[in-house]
């Protein structure tokens, strides 16, 4: 689980993600600047005029 202010987001498998970019979890878009192991780092929450939100473990993290 993550709250609405964390800047590192754990993912089950980082292979599908580019080295930096934008992901979407639910209705929230999040930009990130790096991948470290199975974590997306340097995250800016609530990108593209979306709202930062809490998310639960198992929510789908999709590269957009």
C-alpha positions in Angstrom: 0.0 0.0 0.0 1.1 3.6 -0.7 -0.2 6.9 0.6 -0.8 10.0 -1.6 2.6 11.5 -1.0 5.3 8.8 -1.4 7.9 9.5 -4.1 9.1 5.8 -4.5 6.5 3.3 -5.8 7.2 -0.4 -5.5 6.2 -2.6 -8.4 6.2 -6.4 -8.7 8.3 -6.4 -11.8 10.1 -3.4 -13.3 10.9 -5.0 -16.7 7.8 -3.5 -18.5 8.7 0.1 -17.5 11.0 2.5 -19.3 13.8 4.2 -17.4 11.7 7.2 -16.9 8.1 8.2 -17.9 4.6 8.2 -16.7 2.4 5.5 -15.2 -1.2 5.4 -14.2 -2.7 3.8 -11.1 -6.4 4.0 -11.0 -7.3 7.6 -12.0 -3.9 9.0 -10.9 -1.1 9.7 -13.3 2.4 9.7 -11.9 5.7 10.7 -13.6 8.9 9.1 -12.5 12.6 9.7 -13.2 14.2 6.3 -12.6 13.9 2.6 -11.9 15.9 1.1 -9.0 15.3 -2.7 -8.7 11.6 -3.1 -8.4 10.9 0.6 -7.5 9.9 3.6 -9.6 11.8 6.5 -8.1 11.6 10.3 -8.3 7.8 10.2 -8.6 5.7 13.3 -9.0 2.2 12.5 -7.9 -0.9 13.8 -9.5 0.6 14.5 -12.9 -1.4 15.8 -15.8 -4.0 17.5 -13.6 -4.9 14.3 -11.8 -5.2 14.0 -8.1 -2.7 12.2 -5.9 -4.4 9.3 -4.1 -3.6 6.3 -1.9 -3.4 3.0 -3.6 -3.4 -0.6 -2.3 -1.0 -3.4 -3.0 -2.0 -5.3 -6.1 -3.4 -2.2 -7.9 -2.4 -2.2 -11.6 0.5 0.1 -12.5 0.3 0.8 -16.2 2.9 2.6 -18.4 1.2 5.4 -20.4 
